Amino acid sequence: MLQPKQVIVKESVAELRSYQKRFPAKFKALQMLIIIRQQGSLSKDKLGSLLGSSHSSVLNWRRIYLNGGIAALVVENRGGFKKAKIFGVAEKKLAQRLNNPKEGFRSFIEIQQWLSAEFDIEMQDHAVNKYVKRKFGARLKVSRKSHVLKSPADEAVFKKPG
């Protein structure tokens, strides 16, 4: 039977716990090191079940730690560095239109078409939706439909004088 890969954790448990507080996204990877430090080397499947992660994640974390140490393990390598498409004048005009009740938008697709026509900015409708909600907190609300035969004079009959 194969023996689990021997990993020697140089850091103390207290030190690893402080890393967990500083790097919450790497909590499980650091928890793996704490378990190895306390219980010795375990198999990838056993570590995976203790952590509630897949064995492939455990393999990946273990490999990173063996090759680069704790510094390599806590590196944040997630994305999110994409340059914004809407900025400057386009952003200001969009904010004005969203805050103006008379010239507002009725849908996010309408915003997408307006951006394309006015500023030659091509974005997908879901991206426009996320951007407008995140940046401006805007919710596009369409007023309730009214019947075509409804008249204000008939409405006044039903209202009580105040």
N, C-alpha and C positions, 0 to 999 in steps of 0.2 A: 504494500500500500504506500502511496506517496505521502511524504511528510509535508506539512504546510511550510510555505516560504518563510525563512527566518528573517524577521525585521527587528532591528534593535532601535528602540526609540530613545533618543538622547535627552529629550526634554522631560522635565518632571511633570507630574499630573497637574500641579498648581499652575505651572507655566502654560500647559495646554489649555486649561480652563480659562486663563486670561486671554489666550488667543481666540477661544470660542466667543468671548464677549466682544472682542474687537472685530472679528470677522464672522458675523452671524450666517452669512451665505455658505460658509465652509464648516458649519457646525458638525455635520455627520462625518466628514472626513477627519476632523480633529477628534471626534468621539471614537472613531476607529483607532486612532493612535493611543487614546486613553485606555481603551480595552486591551490593546496589545501590551501596553506598559503594565497594566494590572494583572492580566491573565496569561501573558506570554503569547507566542505566535499561534494563531488559530487558522483554520482553513478559510478560504474565501467564502464558502457557503455558510459556515458558522458565523463569520463576521457579518455577512449580509443579512442573515436572519436576526442577529442581535441588533443591528442598526435599522432594520426595516428598509434596506436598499438591495439592489440587485448585486449579484456577485461580480458582474462586469464593472460596476462602479467601484467596488472594493478593490478589484484588480488595478483599475486606473489610478485610484488614490494611492495605493501601495507603491505602484511603479513610479509615480511622480515623487513621492516621499523618498524612495530609495535613490532616485537619480539626482534630485535637487534639494532634498531636505525640507524643513518646515517653510523656508522662504518660498520655494517653488509651489508648495501645496496651498498657501494662502493667497496666491496671486489671483486677482479678479481678471478674468479674461472673457467677460461677457461683452456683447456688442453694445449698440446704442450710441455710436458716434457718427450717425448719419447727419449730413448737413441739411438744414431746413430748406424747403422749397419756397415757403411763404415768409418773406421778411421785408423790412423797410416800408416802402410806400404801399405795397400790396397788403401788408398786415394792418396798416393804419386805415386804409379804405375799407377793408373787410370789417374791422372793428366798428367803424362808423355805420356801415350798412346794417350790421347786426344790432346796434343800439338804436337805430332809427325805426320806429314802429310803422311809418308810412311806406318806406322803401325796403322793408325786410325781405328775407327769403322764406319760401314755403317748404323747401326741402334741401337736403344736403347735395342732391344731384343738381339743383339749381345753383348752389354755391360753386360746385365743381364746374359747371358750364360758364358761370360768370368769371371765375378765375382764368379759365381757358381763353375766353373771349377778350377780357380786359388786359390781362397780364401775360398771356401765353404760358401759363403754368399748368402742366398736365399732371394731375394726381388722380388716383382711384377714389371712388366715392367713400369707401370705408376709411381711407386715410384722411380725407377731408372731414369726415364725421368725427374721428378721434381727435384731430387737430383742433377743430372748433370747440368741442366739448372740453378738452384739456386746457387750451389756451384762454378761452373766453368764458367757459362755463355755460355756454349757450345751449338752450333747448329750443328747437324749432317747433313752435306750436301754431297750428292752424286754427283759426277761429271756427266756431261751430256753424254749420250751414243753416241758412234761414230759408223758409219757404218763399217762393217767388210771389205768391199772392198776398203775403203778409204786408200789412200797411201800418205805419206808425199811428194813424188816427184810430184804428181799431184797437191798438195796444193801449191807448190812453183811456179807453172806456173801462178796462179792467183794473187799472191802477187806482189805488186809493189816494185821495188828495192828502198831502202831508202837511 
